[in-house]
């Protein structure tokens, strides 16, 4: 009886072994390609893409001197996935969850909180206070929580009347109105927390914030060593726009700023590697704006599979350089002369000056006063772009954006025409008495304003010098 049972057990074991071996053989030899394709598909679904930042081209003067360029700076970034544990709303939603994830148990939450606190303590060694870091991370957490709350509201059942009020454009509805409707549908705050907690599939949740800048090479190296292997902490380069000549030719060169306006984003909407990301900048004025399509670079990128193997890599493409006809040193000299009271008696007034190369028509100088420093536009933005006219409108280029009557510019042309026609000779005396002009003749401006004249100007050259009509 025992031997019979033993034979049955051995037979069943061999049968199960044969099934396993057969299935293994099928996977290895018969259906291997299909299994490999399934594995590749799974890896692709879990792949991660990382895109590099774009590098803008340079702006140069006629002699190749650099007027604007991107300079690399290094920042310590902390991801929202890591910083979110500092948000009490996130911790509370995890504590009250019916089915918490593995990283949402009380022990896991405390471990994550301890990890972030250790990171922030270490960051204080790089000359940034703990309070400032917590403020920056709080701004990131608030922005992401608001985004998740808005999406939770959209994915629920928004009030159709509210949608109708804004023409069905969900993104046009203010956050405050959306949250009022959200609270109306979920009067229990705990329910709202769980609805927001469920929003965990947004691409933006993988965003990070530049917590602090690493100014010295030693700091970059120290940070790389200190945070090696810490998930959610990265040392990333960022190209910052630098203007070596500061305020010189500021109205011509222009500046860059955040690409927040939807109109800016439409420019490269069909080019994934050139389209604007959340923290990208674009030209906002002057040459930076006019030549954006040339200066804008194309970002590179690398895609990894679930095993961190490189699937694809795209090298970055630097933006093209733009050359101007300006002579920046001559421009600097002219601008200094405009504000020098020893040279210009009206130095405190708004002014402009243009210098042309007559044979070629090249613009060598396009100066305007007052001016502003291109390296500090973002800090001085309210002062520069004061549209209430409480400041002297620093943004306005007096040489390009303000219409002026031609005035004395036309006088040499009229004089040349008179000389060529023989109506006057170069040594003819041209009187300008303190009296109105004869009928049919234009009055001199000095007579119209002050009821006086220039007197006997002697000849045509002196008439031009005295700006006499």
Protein Blocks (a to p, Z undefined) as FASTA:
>chain_A
ZZmmmmmmmmmmmmmmmmmmmmmmmmmmmmmmmmmmmmmmmmmmmpccdddddddddddd
fkopafbdcdddddddddfklmmmmpmklmmmmmmpmbdcfklgfklmmmmmmmmmmmmm
mmmmnopafklmmmmmmmmmmmmmmmmmmmmmmmmccdfklmmmnnopaklpcfklmmmm
mmmmmmblklmmmmmmmmmcbfklmpccdfbacfbfklmmmmmmmmgoiahiacdddddd
ddfklmnoklmnopadddfblklmmmmmmmmklmccfkbccdfbhjllmmmmmmpccddd
ddddfkopafbdcddddddddddfbdfklmmmmmmmmmmmklmmmlmpccddddddfkno
pafbdcddddddfklmmmmmmmmmmckopaghlmlcfklmpccdfklmlmmmmmmmmmmn
opacfklccddddbdddehiacdfklmmnopaebjnhiamlmmmnopZZ
